[in-house]
Amino acid sequence: MSEELRANAAALHAELDWLRRVIDARVHLHCGEACPVSSIDELPPPEPGDARAPFVRFLQEHRLSAHERLLLALTLAPHLRPQVLDIFLCRNGVLERPFTEFGGVVPAHGGFQPTGDTALFLLAGDDMYQRLKASALLDSGHPLFHHRFLSLDPVAGQDTQGSARLVAAPELVDRLVFDRTRRPGFGPTFPAKPLSSALTWEDLVLESFVMNQIAEIRAWMESGETLLDGWGLRRKLGAGYRCLFHGPPGTGKTLTAALLGKQAGRDVFRVDLSLVVSKYIGETEKNLENVFRHAEHQDCILFFDEADALFGKRTSVSNAHDRYANQEVSYLLQRLEDFEGLVILASNLKANLDDAFLRRFQSVVHFPMPKPAERLRLWKGAFSSVCTLEPRINLTEIAERYELAGGSILNVVRYCSLMALQRKSQEIHLSELQEGIRREYQKEGKTP
């Protein structure tokens, strides 16, 4: 690992030293001062170097041109060698103000943060033709921006492309610098938590037709890339896979999502809708964008529980609130289309979801209430191996009589097991089991 780190440090050092020389040349040429070159193109980028370095592997994988490498180095400089950009902090002595053509913003820490204008100045100076050519690198369709490696983040009060901050995605910085995956901290700016489970597929009790549908999702996760690229169907099918899990609470939707991630060795992020939705215009989309971007860079699975709260039907527009709510739904539609990974939406009621979402799902899986045979398997697998059941308890009869989902059965087992522990016993009593069932029925407004 230390050798890879050394190789990466050497590659990044060479790249940022090249950036420094290009910046110096550009500023000298712009100011009409003596310069050893007549064009920055006379300063070729360094050879990539040791392929063990994450930065080198990225350059080789994406085959970046010299100008694309300059753009990437410009966004990495504030993280690794901010002093390289200090030359842009100089002031115009005539006007007693910063040079407009340098662009950039100065955050509270006092360093220089490049903007779109900074990139255009570096690549083209004040040559209008070259600036127009270079602007194609900043287009949202360019691979560096399309894959969200880089972004142009608008600055408050500024409305031009050139005034937007040019930044590298935090996930990209982690990848290129440290060759690691860093999970963002849970909070308003990243409203998602990792979802995992110690259970296995053998613990998931579902009817065979449901398992067959889940098998299709498992097949996509194993062979999707081969289907799209090996078989050449990416252009026709599009990337990404979207599925809906719907059915009553406690029927296995969340567990299935966790097991899919566990099988594939991928993180599953459960999106907290209470933090996603904001009363402030644009904040909901911004919060979601952070989640989608991280999932794309780290090949994660996104799981939206109670998705109808966010992906609900669009309403007729009668006021500004309705209009912005509909805009959020429209944004989500487009973002789901663009996401190249697996997205799982879970809802208790399929009818609550907007029809436009349903048409975009590759798979719609109904998780029904378990039948007596499935309920018996759930009851048998739910109790601890250290406890015993009172002889009067007939699990077959209980499974036949009481219609409970797996989550409710676990709640009953938790209750009667705690009661046994309170009695300093390892035996589960029938009366306590029945009381636990009564409590679960009461939650749903039913009587056993």
C-alpha positions as a Markdown table, in Angstrom:
| # | Residue | x | y | z |
|---|---|---|---|---|
| 1 | Met | 0.0 | 0.0 | 0.0 |
| 2 | Ser | 2.8 | 2.4 | 0.8 |
| 3 | Glu | 4.4 | 1.8 | -2.6 |
| 4 | Glu | 1.1 | 2.7 | -4.3 |
| 5 | Leu | 0.8 | 5.8 | -2.2 |
| 6 | Arg | 4.3 | 6.8 | -3.2 |
| 7 | Ala | 3.6 | 6.3 | -6.8 |
| 8 | Asn | 0.4 | 8.3 | -6.5 |
| 9 | Ala | 2.1 | 11.1 | -4.7 |
| 10 | Ala | 4.8 | 11.2 | -7.5 |
| 11 | Ala | 2.2 | 11.3 | -10.3 |
| 12 | Leu | 0.1 | 14.0 | -8.6 |
| 13 | His | 3.3 | 16.1 | -7.9 |
| 14 | Ala | 4.3 | 15.9 | -11.5 |
| 15 | Glu | 0.7 | 16.9 | -12.7 |
| 16 | Leu | 0.5 | 19.9 | -10.4 |
| 17 | Asp | 4.0 | 21.0 | -11.2 |
| 18 | Trp | 2.9 | 21.0 | -14.9 |
| 19 | Leu | -0.2 | 23.0 | -14.0 |
| 20 | Arg | 2.0 | 25.5 | -12.2 |
| 21 | Arg | 4.2 | 25.9 | -15.3 |
| 22 | Val | 1.1 | 26.3 | -17.5 |
| 23 | Ile | -0.4 | 28.9 | -15.2 |
| 24 | Asp | 2.9 | 30.9 | -15.1 |
| 25 | Ala | 3.2 | 30.8 | -18.9 |
| 26 | Arg | -0.5 | 31.8 | -19.4 |
| 27 | Val | -0.1 | 34.8 | -17.1 |
| 28 | His | 3.2 | 35.9 | -18.7 |
| 29 | Leu | 1.8 | 35.6 | -22.2 |
| 30 | His | -1.4 | 37.5 | -21.2 |
| 31 | Cys | 0.6 | 40.3 | -19.6 |
| 32 | Gly | 3.1 | 40.5 | -22.5 |
| 33 | Glu | 6.0 | 39.5 | -20.4 |
| 34 | Ala | 9.0 | 37.4 | -21.4 |
| 35 | Cys | 8.0 | 33.8 | -21.7 |
| 36 | Pro | 10.0 | 30.7 | -22.9 |
| 37 | Val | 7.0 | 29.5 | -24.9 |
| 38 | Ser | 4.6 | 31.1 | -27.2 |
| 39 | Ser | 1.7 | 28.8 | -26.4 |
| 40 | Ile | 0.7 | 26.7 | -23.5 |
| 41 | Asp | 0.4 | 23.8 | -25.9 |
| 42 | Glu | 4.3 | 23.8 | -26.0 |
| 43 | Leu | 4.2 | 22.5 | -22.4 |
| 44 | Pro | 3.2 | 18.9 | -22.8 |
| 45 | Pro | 1.7 | 17.0 | -19.8 |
| 46 | Pro | 4.0 | 14.6 | -17.9 |
| 47 | Glu | 3.9 | 10.9 | -18.8 |
| 48 | Pro | 1.3 | 9.2 | -16.7 |
| 49 | Gly | 3.9 | 7.1 | -14.8 |
| 50 | Asp | 3.4 | 4.1 | -12.5 |
| 51 | Ala | 0.0 | 2.3 | -13.2 |
| 52 | Arg | -0.3 | 1.3 | -9.6 |
| 53 | Ala | -1.2 | 4.9 | -8.8 |
| 54 | Pro | -5.0 | 5.6 | -8.7 |
| 55 | Phe | -4.5 | 8.9 | -10.4 |
| 56 | Val | -2.6 | 7.2 | -13.3 |
| 57 | Arg | -5.2 | 4.5 | -13.6 |
| 58 | Phe | -7.9 | 7.2 | -13.9 |
| 59 | Leu | -6.0 | 9.0 | -16.7 |
| 60 | Gln | -5.5 | 5.8 | -18.6 |
| 61 | Glu | -9.1 | 4.6 | -18.1 |
| 62 | His | -10.6 | 7.8 | -19.4 |
| 63 | Arg | -7.9 | 8.7 | -22.0 |
| 64 | Leu | -7.9 | 12.4 | -21.1 |
| 65 | Ser | -6.5 | 15.0 | -23.5 |
| 66 | Ala | -4.0 | 17.6 | -22.3 |
| 67 | His | -6.7 | 20.2 | -21.9 |
| 68 | Glu | -8.9 | 17.8 | -20.0 |
| 69 | Arg | -6.0 | 17.0 | -17.7 |
| 70 | Leu | -5.5 | 20.7 | -17.1 |
| 71 | Leu | -9.1 | 21.0 | -16.2 |
| 72 | Leu | -8.8 | 18.1 | -13.8 |
| 73 | Ala | -5.6 | 19.4 | -12.2 |
| 74 | Leu | -7.1 | 22.8 | -11.8 |
| 75 | Thr | -9.9 | 21.3 | -9.6 |
| 76 | Leu | -7.5 | 19.2 | -7.6 |
| 77 | Ala | -5.1 | 22.0 | -6.8 |
| 78 | Pro | -7.2 | 23.6 | -4.0 |
| 79 | His | -7.2 | 20.2 | -2.3 |
| 80 | Leu | -3.5 | 19.3 | -2.7 |
| 81 | Arg | -1.4 | 22.4 | -3.5 |
| 82 | Pro | -3.5 | 25.6 | -3.2 |
| 83 | Gln | -0.5 | 27.8 | -3.4 |
| 84 | Val | -0.3 | 26.9 | -7.2 |
| 85 | Leu | -3.3 | 29.2 | -7.6 |
| 86 | Asp | -2.1 | 32.1 | -5.5 |
| 87 | Ile | -0.9 | 34.0 | -8.6 |
| 88 | Phe | -4.6 | 34.5 | -9.5 |
| 89 | Leu | -5.0 | 36.5 | -6.2 |
| 90 | Cys | -2.9 | 39.4 | -7.5 |
| 91 | Arg | -4.7 | 42.7 | -8.1 |
| 92 | Asn | -4.8 | 44.9 | -11.2 |
| 93 | Gly | -2.7 | 47.9 | -10.2 |
| 94 | Val | -4.5 | 50.3 | -12.5 |
| 95 | Leu | -8.1 | 49.5 | -11.3 |
| 96 | Glu | -7.1 | 48.4 | -7.8 |
| 97 | Arg | -9.2 | 45.3 | -8.0 |
| 98 | Pro | -8.7 | 41.6 | -8.9 |
| 99 | Phe | -8.2 | 40.7 | -12.6 |
| 100 | Thr | -11.7 | 40.0 | -14.0 |
| 101 | Glu | -10.3 | 37.6 | -16.6 |
| 102 | Phe | -8.9 | 35.3 | -13.9 |
| 103 | Gly | -12.3 | 34.6 | -12.6 |
| 104 | Gly | -12.4 | 32.7 | -9.3 |
| 105 | Val | -13.8 | 33.2 | -5.9 |
| 106 | Val | -12.1 | 33.6 | -2.5 |
| 107 | Pro | -13.7 | 31.5 | 0.3 |
| 108 | Ala | -13.4 | 32.4 | 4.0 |
| 109 | His | -10.1 | 30.5 | 4.3 |
| 110 | Gly | -8.5 | 32.9 | 1.8 |
| 111 | Gly | -7.4 | 30.5 | -0.9 |
| 112 | Phe | -8.4 | 30.8 | -4.5 |
| 113 | Gln | -11.3 | 28.7 | -5.8 |
| 114 | Pro | -11.3 | 28.4 | -9.7 |
| 115 | Thr | -14.4 | 29.1 | -11.7 |
| 116 | Gly | -15.4 | 28.5 | -15.3 |
| 117 | Asp | -13.7 | 31.8 | -16.2 |
| 118 | Thr | -10.5 | 30.6 | -14.6 |
| 119 | Ala | -10.5 | 27.4 | -16.8 |
| 120 | Leu | -11.2 | 29.4 | -20.0 |
| 121 | Phe | -8.5 | 31.9 | -19.2 |
| 122 | Leu | -6.0 | 29.0 | -18.5 |
| 123 | Leu | -6.9 | 27.1 | -21.7 |
| 124 | Ala | -7.4 | 30.0 | -24.1 |
| 125 | Gly | -6.3 | 33.3 | -22.7 |
| 126 | Asp | -8.2 | 36.1 | -24.4 |
| 127 | Asp | -8.4 | 34.4 | -27.8 |
| 128 | Met | -12.1 | 34.4 | -28.5 |
| 129 | Tyr | -12.0 | 31.5 | -31.0 |
| 130 | Gln | -10.0 | 29.3 | -28.6 |
| 131 | Arg | -12.3 | 30.3 | -25.7 |
| 132 | Leu | -15.3 | 29.1 | -27.7 |
| 133 | Lys | -13.5 | 25.9 | -28.5 |
| 134 | Ala | -12.5 | 25.4 | -24.9 |
| 135 | Ser | -16.0 | 26.1 | -23.6 |
| 136 | Ala | -17.0 | 22.7 | -25.0 |
| 137 | Leu | -15.0 | 21.1 | -22.1 |
| 138 | Leu | -17.3 | 22.8 | -19.6 |
| 139 | Asp | -20.5 | 21.6 | -21.3 |
| 140 | Ser | -22.7 | 19.4 | -19.2 |
| 141 | Gly | -22.6 | 16.7 | -21.9 |
| 142 | His | -18.8 | 16.4 | -21.7 |
| 143 | Pro | -17.8 | 13.1 | -20.0 |
| 144 | Leu | -16.1 | 14.8 | -17.1 |
| 145 | Phe | -19.4 | 16.6 | -16.3 |
| 146 | His | -21.8 | 14.0 | -17.5 |
| 147 | His | -20.3 | 11.4 | -15.1 |
| 148 | Arg | -20.3 | 14.1 | -12.4 |
| 149 | Phe | -16.6 | 13.9 | -11.8 |
| 150 | Leu | -16.6 | 17.7 | -12.1 |
| 151 | Ser | -19.3 | 20.3 | -11.7 |
| 152 | Leu | -19.9 | 24.0 | -12.1 |
| 153 | Asp | -21.7 | 25.1 | -8.9 |
| 154 | Pro | -23.4 | 28.5 | -9.2 |
| 155 | Val | -22.3 | 31.3 | -6.9 |
| 156 | Ala | -25.1 | 33.3 | -5.2 |
| 157 | Gly | -25.8 | 36.5 | -7.1 |
| 158 | Gln | -23.9 | 35.3 | -10.2 |
| 159 | Asp | -25.7 | 34.0 | -13.2 |
| 160 | Thr | -23.1 | 33.3 | -15.9 |
| 161 | Gln | -21.5 | 29.9 | -16.6 |
| 162 | Gly | -18.0 | 31.4 | -16.1 |
| 163 | Ser | -18.8 | 32.6 | -12.6 |
| 164 | Ala | -19.8 | 29.2 | -11.3 |
| 165 | Arg | -17.3 | 27.4 | -9.1 |
| 166 | Leu | -15.4 | 24.6 | -10.8 |
| 167 | Val | -15.1 | 21.8 | -8.3 |
| 168 | Ala | -14.2 | 18.1 | -8.3 |
| 169 | Ala | -16.7 | 15.7 | -6.7 |
| 170 | Pro | -15.5 | 14.7 | -3.2 |
| 171 | Glu | -15.8 | 11.1 | -4.2 |
| 172 | Leu | -13.4 | 11.7 | -7.1 |
| 173 | Val | -10.9 | 13.4 | -4.9 |
| 174 | Asp | -11.0 | 10.5 | -2.5 |
| 175 | Arg | -10.5 | 8.1 | -5.4 |
| 176 | Leu | -7.7 | 9.9 | -7.1 |
| 177 | Val | -5.8 | 10.9 | -4.0 |
| 178 | Phe | -6.3 | 8.2 | -1.5 |
| 179 | Asp | -7.8 | 5.3 | -3.5 |
| 180 | Arg | -10.5 | 4.9 | -1.0 |
| 181 | Thr | -14.3 | 5.2 | -0.5 |
| 182 | Arg | -15.4 | 7.6 | 2.2 |
| 183 | Arg | -18.9 | 7.5 | 3.3 |
| 184 | Pro | -20.4 | 10.9 | 3.7 |
| 185 | Gly | -21.7 | 11.8 | 7.1 |
| 186 | Phe | -25.5 | 11.5 | 7.6 |
| 187 | Gly | -27.3 | 14.8 | 7.8 |
| 188 | Pro | -29.3 | 17.4 | 5.9 |
| 189 | Thr | -26.7 | 17.6 | 3.0 |
| 190 | Phe | -26.5 | 13.8 | 2.7 |
| 191 | Pro | -29.8 | 12.4 | 3.9 |
| 192 | Ala | -29.0 | 8.7 | 3.5 |
| 193 | Lys | -27.8 | 5.9 | 5.8 |
| 194 | Pro | -26.1 | 2.6 | 5.0 |
| 195 | Leu | -28.5 | -0.3 | 5.1 |
| 196 | Ser | -27.3 | -3.8 | 6.0 |
| 197 | Ser | -28.4 | -7.0 | 7.5 |
| 198 | Ala | -26.8 | -10.0 | 9.3 |
| 199 | Leu | -29.5 | -12.3 | 7.7 |
| 200 | Thr | -29.1 | -14.3 | 4.5 |
| 201 | Trp | -31.4 | -15.3 | 1.6 |
| 202 | Glu | -32.3 | -18.4 | 3.6 |
| 203 | Asp | -33.9 | -16.2 | 6.2 |
| 204 | Leu | -36.1 | -14.4 | 3.6 |
| 205 | Val | -39.4 | -16.1 | 3.4 |
| 206 | Leu | -41.3 | -15.2 | 0.3 |
| 207 | Glu | -43.6 | -17.0 | -2.2 |
| 208 | Ser | -41.8 | -18.6 | -5.2 |
| 209 | Phe | -43.2 | -16.2 | -7.8 |
| 210 | Val | -41.8 | -13.3 | -5.8 |
| 211 | Met | -38.4 | -14.9 | -5.5 |
| 212 | Asn | -38.4 | -15.5 | -9.2 |
| 213 | Gln | -38.9 | -11.7 | -9.8 |
| 214 | Ile | -36.0 | -10.9 | -7.4 |
| 215 | Ala | -33.9 | -13.4 | -9.2 |
| 216 | Glu | -34.2 | -11.2 | -12.3 |
| 217 | Ile | -32.8 | -8.3 | -10.3 |
| 218 | Arg | -29.9 | -10.5 | -9.0 |
| 219 | Ala | -29.2 | -11.5 | -12.6 |
| 220 | Trp | -29.0 | -7.8 | -13.7 |
| 221 | Met | -26.6 | -7.0 | -10.9 |
| 222 | Glu | -24.3 | -9.9 | -12.0 |
| 223 | Ser | -24.6 | -9.6 | -15.8 |
| 224 | Gly | -26.0 | -6.1 | -16.5 |
| 225 | Glu | -22.6 | -4.7 | -17.7 |
| 226 | Thr | -22.1 | -7.7 | -20.1 |
| 227 | Leu | -25.6 | -7.2 | -21.5 |
| 228 | Leu | -25.1 | -3.5 | -22.1 |
| 229 | Asp | -21.5 | -3.5 | -23.3 |
| 230 | Gly | -20.6 | -7.1 | -24.2 |
| 231 | Trp | -23.9 | -7.5 | -26.2 |
| 232 | Gly | -24.0 | -3.9 | -27.4 |
| 233 | Leu | -27.4 | -3.1 | -26.0 |
| 234 | Arg | -26.6 | 0.0 | -24.0 |
| 235 | Arg | -27.8 | 2.4 | -26.7 |
| 236 | Lys | -31.2 | 0.6 | -26.9 |
| 237 | Leu | -31.8 | -0.3 | -23.3 |
| 238 | Gly | -30.1 | 2.6 | -21.5 |
| 239 | Ala | -28.1 | 2.3 | -18.3 |
| 240 | Gly | -29.4 | 1.7 | -14.9 |
| 241 | Tyr | -32.1 | -0.5 | -13.4 |
| 242 | Arg | -35.2 | 0.8 | -11.5 |
| 243 | Cys | -37.6 | -1.4 | -9.5 |
| 244 | Leu | -40.5 | -1.0 | -7.2 |
| 245 | Phe | -41.2 | -3.1 | -4.2 |
| 246 | His | -44.8 | -2.7 | -3.0 |
| 247 | Gly | -46.9 | -4.4 | -0.4 |
| 248 | Pro | -48.0 | -4.3 | 3.2 |
| 249 | Pro | -45.4 | -3.3 | 5.9 |
| 250 | Gly | -43.2 | -6.1 | 7.3 |
| 251 | Thr | -43.3 | -8.3 | 4.2 |
| 252 | Gly | -39.6 | -8.2 | 3.4 |
| 253 | Lys | -39.1 | -5.2 | 1.1 |
| 254 | Thr | -36.3 | -3.7 | 3.2 |
| 255 | Leu | -34.6 | -7.0 | 3.9 |
| 256 | Thr | -34.6 | -7.8 | 0.2 |
| 257 | Ala | -32.9 | -4.5 | -0.6 |
| 258 | Ala | -30.2 | -5.2 | 2.0 |
| 259 | Leu | -29.6 | -8.7 | 0.8 |
| 260 | Leu | -29.2 | -7.6 | -2.8 |
| 261 | Gly | -26.4 | -5.2 | -1.7 |
| 262 | Lys | -24.8 | -7.9 | 0.5 |
| 263 | Gln | -24.8 | -10.4 | -2.4 |
| 264 | Ala | -23.2 | -7.8 | -4.8 |
| 265 | Gly | -20.7 | -6.5 | -2.3 |
| 266 | Arg | -22.2 | -3.0 | -2.7 |
| 267 | Asp | -23.3 | -0.4 | -0.2 |
| 268 | Val | -27.1 | 0.1 | 0.1 |
| 269 | Phe | -28.1 | 3.6 | 1.1 |
| 270 | Arg | -31.5 | 4.1 | 2.6 |
| 271 | Val | -32.7 | 7.6 | 1.8 |
| 272 | Asp | -34.3 | 9.4 | 4.8 |
| 273 | Leu | -37.2 | 11.3 | 3.2 |
| 274 | Ser | -37.7 | 13.4 | 6.3 |
| 275 | Leu | -34.4 | 15.1 | 5.6 |
| 276 | Val | -34.7 | 15.1 | 1.8 |
| 277 | Val | -37.9 | 17.2 | 1.5 |
| 278 | Ser | -37.3 | 20.8 | 2.2 |
| 279 | Lys | -39.7 | 23.8 | 2.3 |
| 280 | Tyr | -37.1 | 25.9 | 0.6 |
| 281 | Ile | -37.2 | 26.0 | -3.2 |
| 282 | Gly | -34.5 | 23.9 | -4.8 |
| 283 | Glu | -33.2 | 22.4 | -1.5 |
| 284 | Thr | -35.0 | 19.1 | -2.1 |
| 285 | Glu | -33.3 | 18.6 | -5.5 |
| 286 | Lys | -29.9 | 19.7 | -4.1 |
| 287 | Asn | -30.2 | 17.2 | -1.2 |
| 288 | Leu | -31.1 | 14.4 | -3.6 |
| 289 | Glu | -28.3 | 15.3 | -6.0 |
| 290 | Asn | -25.7 | 14.7 | -3.3 |
| 291 | Val | -27.1 | 11.2 | -2.7 |
| 292 | Phe | -27.3 | 10.3 | -6.4 |
| 293 | Arg | -23.8 | 11.6 | -7.1 |
| 294 | His | -22.2 | 9.6 | -4.3 |
| 295 | Ala | -24.1 | 6.5 | -5.3 |
| 296 | Glu | -22.9 | 6.9 | -8.9 |
| 297 | His | -19.2 | 7.3 | -8.0 |
| 298 | Gln | -19.2 | 4.5 | -5.5 |
| 299 | Asp | -21.5 | 2.1 | -7.4 |
| 300 | Cys | -24.0 | 2.0 | -4.5 |
| 301 | Ile | -27.6 | 0.9 | -4.5 |
| 302 | Leu | -30.2 | 3.5 | -3.5 |
| 303 | Phe | -33.3 | 2.5 | -1.5 |
| 304 | Phe | -36.2 | 4.9 | -1.1 |
| 305 | Asp | -38.5 | 3.5 | 1.6 |
| 306 | Glu | -42.1 | 4.9 | 1.8 |
| 307 | Ala | -41.3 | 6.3 | -1.6 |
| 308 | Asp | -44.8 | 7.7 | -2.3 |
| 309 | Ala | -44.0 | 10.5 | 0.1 |
| 310 | Leu | -41.5 | 11.8 | -2.5 |
| 311 | Phe | -42.5 | 10.1 | -5.7 |
| 312 | Gly | -46.3 | 10.7 | -5.4 |
| 313 | Lys | -48.7 | 11.7 | -8.0 |
| 314 | Arg | -48.4 | 15.1 | -9.5 |
| 315 | Thr | -51.3 | 17.4 | -8.8 |
| 316 | Ser | -53.1 | 20.1 | -10.8 |
| 317 | Val | -51.4 | 23.4 | -10.3 |
| 318 | Ser | -53.5 | 25.8 | -8.2 |
| 319 | Asn | -50.7 | 27.7 | -6.4 |
| 320 | Ala | -46.9 | 28.1 | -6.2 |
| 321 | His | -46.6 | 25.2 | -3.8 |
| 322 | Asp | -48.2 | 22.8 | -6.3 |
| 323 | Arg | -46.0 | 24.1 | -9.0 |
| 324 | Tyr | -42.7 | 23.5 | -7.1 |
| 325 | Ala | -43.9 | 20.1 | -5.8 |
| 326 | Asn | -44.5 | 19.1 | -9.4 |
| 327 | Gln | -41.1 | 20.4 | -10.4 |
| 328 | Glu | -39.5 | 18.1 | -7.7 |
| 329 | Val | -41.3 | 15.1 | -9.2 |
| 330 | Ser | -40.2 | 16.0 | -12.7 |
| 331 | Tyr | -36.6 | 16.4 | -11.5 |
| 332 | Leu | -36.8 | 12.9 | -9.9 |
| 333 | Leu | -38.1 | 11.4 | -13.1 |
| 334 | Gln | -35.1 | 12.8 | -15.0 |
| 335 | Arg | -32.6 | 11.9 | -12.3 |
| 336 | Leu | -33.8 | 8.3 | -12.2 |
| 337 | Glu | -33.4 | 8.1 | -16.0 |
| 338 | Asp | -29.8 | 9.3 | -15.7 |
| 339 | Phe | -28.8 | 7.1 | -12.8 |
| 340 | Glu | -26.7 | 4.2 | -14.0 |
| 341 | Gly | -27.0 | 2.0 | -10.9 |
| 342 | Leu | -29.8 | 0.1 | -9.1 |
| 343 | Val | -32.6 | 2.2 | -7.5 |
| 344 | Ile | -35.2 | 0.5 | -5.4 |
| 345 | Leu | -38.4 | 2.3 | -4.4 |
| 346 | Ala | -40.6 | 0.7 | -1.7 |
| 347 | Ser | -44.2 | 1.7 | -1.0 |
| 348 | Asn | -47.1 | 0.2 | 0.9 |
| 349 | Leu | -49.5 | 1.3 | -1.8 |
| 350 | Lys | -48.5 | 1.2 | -5.5 |
| 351 | Ala | -51.5 | 3.3 | -6.4 |
| 352 | Asn | -50.0 | 6.3 | -4.6 |
| 353 | Leu | -47.1 | 6.6 | -7.1 |
| 354 | Asp | -47.1 | 8.8 | -10.1 |
| 355 | Asp | -47.8 | 6.8 | -13.3 |
| 356 | Ala | -44.8 | 8.3 | -15.0 |
| 357 | Phe | -42.6 | 6.6 | -12.5 |
| 358 | Leu | -44.2 | 3.2 | -12.9 |
| 359 | Arg | -43.6 | 3.3 | -16.7 |
| 360 | Arg | -39.9 | 3.7 | -16.0 |
| 361 | Phe | -39.5 | 0.7 | -13.8 |
| 362 | Gln | -37.8 | -2.4 | -15.2 |
| 363 | Ser | -39.3 | -4.5 | -12.4 |
| 364 | Val | -42.4 | -4.1 | -10.2 |
| 365 | Val | -42.4 | -6.7 | -7.4 |
| 366 | His | -45.4 | -7.2 | -5.2 |
| 367 | Phe | -44.7 | -8.5 | -1.6 |
| 368 | Pro | -48.0 | -10.0 | -0.5 |
| 369 | Met | -49.0 | -10.9 | 3.0 |
| 370 | Pro | -47.5 | -14.4 | 3.7 |
| 371 | Lys | -49.8 | -17.4 | 3.4 |
| 372 | Pro | -50.0 | -20.0 | 6.2 |
| 373 | Ala | -47.1 | -22.1 | 4.9 |
| 374 | Glu | -44.8 | -19.0 | 4.8 |
| 375 | Arg | -46.1 | -17.8 | 8.2 |
| 376 | Leu | -45.2 | -21.2 | 9.7 |
| 377 | Arg | -41.6 | -21.0 | 8.3 |
| 378 | Leu | -41.4 | -17.5 | 9.8 |
| 379 | Trp | -42.6 | -18.6 | 13.2 |
| 380 | Lys | -40.3 | -21.6 | 13.3 |
| 381 | Gly | -37.3 | -19.4 | 12.4 |
| 382 | Ala | -38.0 | -16.5 | 14.6 |
| 383 | Phe | -37.5 | -17.9 | 18.1 |
| 384 | Ser | -34.1 | -18.2 | 19.8 |
| 385 | Ser | -32.5 | -21.6 | 19.9 |
| 386 | Val | -32.0 | -21.3 | 23.6 |
| 387 | Cys | -35.7 | -21.0 | 24.4 |
| 388 | Thr | -38.4 | -23.6 | 24.5 |
| 389 | Leu | -42.1 | -23.4 | 23.7 |
| 390 | Glu | -44.8 | -24.3 | 26.2 |
| 391 | Pro | -46.3 | -27.6 | 25.0 |
| 392 | Arg | -49.7 | -26.0 | 24.5 |
| 393 | Ile | -48.2 | -23.8 | 21.7 |
| 394 | Asn | -49.1 | -25.2 | 18.2 |
| 395 | Leu | -47.2 | -23.1 | 15.7 |
| 396 | Thr | -49.0 | -24.7 | 12.8 |
| 397 | Glu | -52.4 | -23.7 | 14.3 |
| 398 | Ile | -51.1 | -20.2 | 15.1 |
| 399 | Ala | -49.8 | -19.7 | 11.5 |
| 400 | Glu | -53.2 | -20.8 | 10.1 |
| 401 | Arg | -55.2 | -18.6 | 12.4 |
| 402 | Tyr | -53.4 | -15.3 | 12.5 |
| 403 | Glu | -52.5 | -13.3 | 9.4 |
| 404 | Leu | -49.3 | -11.6 | 10.3 |
| 405 | Ala | -46.4 | -10.3 | 8.2 |
| 406 | Gly | -42.8 | -11.2 | 9.0 |
| 407 | Gly | -42.1 | -8.0 | 10.7 |
| 408 | Ser | -45.2 | -8.4 | 13.0 |
| 409 | Ile | -44.2 | -12.0 | 13.8 |
| 410 | Leu | -40.8 | -10.7 | 14.9 |
| 411 | Asn | -42.4 | -8.1 | 17.1 |
| 412 | Val | -44.5 | -10.8 | 18.8 |
| 413 | Val | -41.4 | -13.0 | 19.4 |
| 414 | Arg | -39.6 | -10.0 | 20.9 |
| 415 | Tyr | -42.4 | -9.3 | 23.3 |
| 416 | Cys | -43.0 | -12.9 | 24.6 |
| 417 | Ser | -39.2 | -13.5 | 24.8 |
| 418 | Leu | -38.8 | -10.4 | 26.9 |
| 419 | Met | -41.7 | -11.6 | 29.2 |
| 420 | Ala | -39.9 | -14.9 | 29.6 |
| 421 | Leu | -36.7 | -13.2 | 30.6 |
| 422 | Gln | -38.6 | -11.1 | 33.1 |
| 423 | Arg | -39.8 | -14.4 | 34.7 |
| 424 | Lys | -36.2 | -15.6 | 34.7 |
| 425 | Ser | -37.3 | -18.4 | 32.4 |
| 426 | Gln | -36.4 | -19.7 | 28.9 |
| 427 | Glu | -39.9 | -21.0 | 28.2 |
| 428 | Ile | -42.3 | -19.1 | 26.0 |
| 429 | His | -45.8 | -19.2 | 27.4 |
| 430 | Leu | -48.9 | -19.4 | 25.2 |
| 431 | Ser | -50.7 | -16.6 | 27.0 |
| 432 | Glu | -47.8 | -14.2 | 26.4 |
| 433 | Leu | -47.6 | -15.2 | 22.8 |
| 434 | Gln | -51.3 | -14.5 | 22.4 |
| 435 | Glu | -50.9 | -11.1 | 24.1 |
| 436 | Gly | -48.1 | -10.2 | 21.6 |
| 437 | Ile | -50.4 | -11.2 | 18.7 |
| 438 | Arg | -53.2 | -9.1 | 20.2 |
| 439 | Arg | -50.9 | -6.1 | 20.4 |
| 440 | Glu | -49.9 | -6.4 | 16.8 |
| 441 | Tyr | -53.5 | -6.7 | 15.7 |
| 442 | Gln | -54.4 | -3.6 | 17.8 |
| 443 | Lys | -51.7 | -1.6 | 15.9 |
| 444 | Glu | -53.6 | -2.2 | 12.7 |
| 445 | Gly | -57.0 | -1.6 | 14.3 |
| 446 | Lys | -58.0 | -5.2 | 14.0 |
| 447 | Thr | -59.1 | -7.9 | 16.6 |
| 448 | Pro | -57.5 | -11.3 | 16.6 |
